[in-house]
Amino acid sequence: MKKIIIITIILIICFLSNSVYALEFSGNLTYSSSYSPFSKDLSNSLKLEIKSFHSFTDQIFLEGDLVLRYTDRFLDQPLFIMPKEFYLSTYDLIPKVDAKAGILIESWGSSDMFSPLDNFNPSPFGISFTEISNKLGVWAINANYYIDNTTYLQLVYLPNFVPNHLNEEYEKQLYLGIFAPQFQEQGLEINSINLTHHIPDQPVWGVKIGKSFSSFDAYLSYYRGYYLNSYPQQVEPIINNSGMSLNVNLSHPKRDILGLEFQGDFPGIEGATLRGDIAYILPEAWMLQGKYLLKDPYFKITLGADYTTSSNLYLNLAYVYGLTYEEGTDCSSYLFLNANQELDYSKFTPQYIGGISLQDGSMLHSLGFNYNFSDNLSLSLSYLLVIGEKDSKFGQVKNNEGLFLIGEWSF
């Protein structure tokens, strides 16, 4: 954490010293608001993102992306100031090698959302079905070696594992809701919970080889690391002054992931693109209270195709087996449709996102529009509706239902 603070201070100094460092700037200011009928909660957020670029030589560069955000969203961190990315990059300083080192965001996978191969960077608290999740930067090294014009080898190395950020109060409520009823059946009334997190101190790394063919690109990868979300390792009731409490030890199981990703022309449909991410996951066996939470290897899959019609209607259809919060035997199948229509002589773009669980039929629907005032100023409004029983696949995330407003100014 101290390293992050130091880098943030250095980055802010760099941003404020344009004349000294000759940095090139760009960025965006985003206001977002949401109202949830489920919790009757109205929340607002303001985010400033500043990107900078400086060339030391024709081969060595400094790049940065600073994020300042304020929110009054319930159970979220009110003030957030941190470099999203801040790194040195070199291009062909060593023949056929490009490299980056610093705070990086490493995205693996061809899918826009829910890729099972995108596992290096943690996510902030919360989940969104209407926009791509904002990843958090981590200390990392990325090196690409270009074997020839169509083939490259990539190595990603993280000296320290960084888990997903989950709000502590939300996490306590989550585990209290899971374990308290179990002990109530035994006649024990649990009135509080204590969480202890054990973060693995081993590095995380991955290697990928990619090749371009005439009509598509394909990649094989191997990831060695941990689950970004924690798993309970030990649960123990104890007696304290206020009654019965529960101690829960949490940690992160190891996992190895063999990956295949591809993207290219959809066979037989001119102008259509086919994308796919397939992950074969080998988890560390993880047992709690005599039951395995993780044991056998399993697949997670995302397959999608997108196409733009002659009338500028964009369509994206995706099959997903295993959402980001599903692992092991919890994985199930979903279909998603993303569509938006560009209108001639209009600044409005109607948008729709829909999903259905093929296991229980629960659904989500997001209907809205985007309005471009100019090339650098836009406004979007949408409503997300979740349909399903409380314990259904989408019904479990009904608290994401609501009205969303986003305004963005780029500069």
Secondary structure, DSSP 8 states (H G I E B T S, - for coil): -HHHHHHHHHHHHHHH-HHHH--EEEEEEEEEEEEETTTTEEEEEEEEEEEEEEESSSSEEEEEEEEEEEE--TTS-SEEEEEEEEEEEEEEEETTEEEEEEEE----SS-SS--TT--SS---SS--SSS------EEEEEEEEESSSSEEEEEEEESS-------HHHHHHHHHHHHHHHHHTTT--EEEEEEEE----S-EEEEEEEEE-SSEEEEEEEEEEE-SS-EEEEEEEEEETTEEEEEEEEE--EEEEEEEEEEEE-TTSTT-EEEEEEEEEEE--EEETTEEEE-S-EEEEEEEEEEE-TT-EEEEEEEEES-TT--GGG--EEEEEEEEE--TT-SEEEEEEEEEETTT--EEEEEEEEEEEETTEEEEEEEEEEES-TTSTTGGGGGG-EEEEEEEEE-
